[in-house]
Amino acid sequence: MSSSTLLIDALKRQLKARGITYAALAARIGMSEASVKRIFAQRNFSLERLDEILAVLDMDLVELAHAAADAPQLIAQLTYAQEEELIGDPRLLLVAVAALNEVPVEALVATYRISEAEAVQCLLRLDRIGFLVLKPNNRVKLLVARTFGWIPDGPIQNWFRQEAYGDYLDTHFNGPGELLRLVSVMLSPASSRALLERLRQVADEFARQHQDDARLPYEERTAVTFLLAARPWLPQAFQQMLRT
């Protein structure tokens, strides 16, 4: 995670800790609430704007840097055993995905054929394997990042390849909330590295947007799954025409 991401996440935590909403912050710094949301989502802060927000928080940049450094780091990749346990039980996987998406247990039970007792048992297993911490009233604290990476050729990646890949792509991608683009370009190694870093940032931005929307009622949120992928690749039909 980049330094700018850590600082902005720390800013958001400090605002939340002080009970300062985006609307309240907007009023304090002379912006619209929509503009405040946009600069946080896009991480597009001028130094002057950052100073204004820090003044609202009664902090300076050094204190913000310390707050960012002190933040607990979420797990970026599960172990093989953790992935294997998740994939080995569909109910456990369902509850894990629900926890990642901050779906309350009561909403999970109302939506899927799973009892509250079964959901809690799954949460206890997720607590035991280090995926989350189960707190009173079935609240959870995640220990893994929402954009955690899959082990290459590991249990989750193999499950997705075998069970979900075909189902995910089996649509025309022309409905509401759907988009499919295949872009083929020729880039230098430096440009390729920059592209991959940008794709990682996009994933982080969606995770942050999820966090912003988590305060909305469950009924006002919709599950969205997007797939980011990049690799050197030629279709088999092209490869067969390559000169030796």
C-alpha angles and dihedrals in degrees: 000000000000124000092245090054091051091050094048092047087051090051090053092049091051091050091049092047090055093045092243111152125203088253092054092046091049091054091049096051099036100251135118118259090242091055092050091051090049097052091049093047093046094036087227105151127158115212089246091054091047090053090052092052092046089051089055088051091045089233136121129220093262091056090048091051090052091049090051092049092049094052114113112253115233121225109269096194133021123229120254090253092052092050091047093053093048094050093043094069122042092202092052090049090049092052091045092053090046090052091050088053094044093241110167116238092242091055091047092052092046092051104039137040094258127111125230090247091053092048092051091048088054091049089052090052090049088051091050095052093047099252094121144343115251111220132187118298090025093288115149139209112207119228094187129067115250088234095048114158124246120235107254107256087357129138097278095045092047091047091051091047093050104032111022110023097078093040092050093052095041096103139078091244091223100110130097111297093013129119135163125183130167111193120186117191140155114238140173118248090256092052091047091054090049091050093051091049090051091051089053089051091051090054090050091049092054090049090052091048088053089053091051092050094045090088090064119093114272091245091061094057129078127201111249124183121191128181123214117192137159131170141142101270145159124186113254089245089060094044091056089059095052117116113245 
